[in-house]
Amino acid sequence: MASHAHSGHMPSSGKALVISAWLTGVYFVIELAVGLWTGSIAVLSDAFHTLSAVGGVLVAIIAQRIARRPADSARSFGWYRAEIIGALVNGGFLLGMALLVIWMGAMRLGNPIHLATGPMLWVAFGGLVTEVISLGLMWQSSKDDLNARGALWHIIQTFVGSLLIIVTALVIEFTGFLAIDPILGMAFGVVLLWASVGVIKEAVHILMEGTPEGTDLEAVTADLRGQDGVLDVHHVHAWTLTSGKHAFSAHIRHGEPAEATDLLNRAYHRLTEHYGFHMVTLQLETACLDERHARDLDVTLPESQRVSPAAVNTHAAHADPLDSAAQDARLTNNS
């Protein structure tokens, strides 16, 4: 099962993250000041993205500390989702900055102004220095630390932004083509827009208990059904607790009760070791329970048989209590 990285994974390299946050934060203040002084859209757009990079690193640091808190009776899954909420906020902020940069570039495109290329070059070279240092600090730890890897990508994007500023300054200096500044600024704004949509989409997918990216739920279900002693697998669910930590649950119908312990051990190790699930919950059954009230959540049923809970309740009010045999018949056909 593939793992997808983004800022927010719980890191073991807190020192590298803290140093990178300070370096990037100081550079943001300098870059913003130079951008406002020169009026460069390219510099301002990169400053906004640098701010998002600072936010991404800070989210990683804060999430690392919050996620250390153990689960309690009020939060049985612990504090893992704190980093997902932080990512959603960060993505929304990035979206707003992207739209602002594109709007500013469009306004400036109609009336480009002459820019002081010297300060632009200096701030860009200064950015490259801080970004190279941050990349060096985080490169090694990012190989094994998903959170550091996500923050690393933020730094890489600010590195690209600094290169764009250098290109803008050189083009203006040697050709006098002033429109290059709003053009590249708007182009980078589109990149920010794309990045923000990706962050928001992933965060919403996780908060909606979506199947983890890279997980083929049908293949996992088929694998479990193929295990010795398994008659059927239903009510299969896979979701993400936090980035890189996925959970799985399912009902498994089997034959001989004496084989239950061995079956449970084999299924558990298959799901954790081969598919990489962090937490697994399996319900073993020799006969299916009456689960008509949750039929709409059973993805193993044909879509035509998944009905809303309201429709199920209406049907249940007039149904024979022994009608649960129909559920067993359906599962027998699937086995």
Secondary structure, DSSP 8 states (H G I E B T S, - for coil): ------TT---S-HHHHHHHHHHHHHHHHHHHHHHHHHT-HHHHHHHHHHHHHHHHHHHHHHHHHHTTS---SS-TTTTTTHHHHHHHHHHHHHHHHHHHHHHHHHHHHTS-----HHHHHHHHHHHHHHHHHHHHHHHHHHTT-HHHHHHHHHHHHHHHHHHHHHHHHHHHHHH--TTHHHHHHHHHHHHHHHHHHHHHHHHHHHHTT---TT--HHHHHHHHHTSTTEEEEEEEEEEEEETTEEEEEEEEEES-GGGHHHHHHHHHHIIIIIS--SEEEEEEESS----GGGGGG-TTS-GGG---HHHHHHHHTTS-GGGGHHHHHHHHHH-
